[in-house]
C-alpha cells in the first residue's frame, strides 16, 4: 500500500525534528532552517532549507544527513535538497520551543 502525500510529509517532519545542528542543541526544524517540504504525486521530495550562516563549516554534513535520513523513509523516491540563503536565517525564524531552549524568551 502506498503512502499518501500527507502521511509522507508528516513522517519527513518527524525525521527533520530528529536532526540537530551540532553547534546548537536544537533540531533543524525548530531552528527554522527548513523553509519548505514538498512531496509530489510520485513521492519525490524537495526540501528547501538554509543554514544559520552561509559559511557554515559543517554544511556538507548537515545536508548529507538530511538527504540520507529522508531518503531512508519507506515510500520516498528521489530526495532533492535546495539550499538557499534568501531569505537569510535569523533568530526570529525559530519556534517558541527553540527560543525557550536557547534562553531567548
VENPE-V822330 format. One record per helix or strand. SS is the DSSP state (helix for helix, strand for strand). FROM is the first residue (numbers start at 1). TO is the last residue. Records with the same first field share a line. If there is no record, write none. Layout:
SS->FROM-TO + FROM-TO
This chain:
helix->5-16 + 28-31 + 59-71 + 91-93 + 96-101
strand->20-20 + 27-27 + 34-39 + 45-49 + 79-83
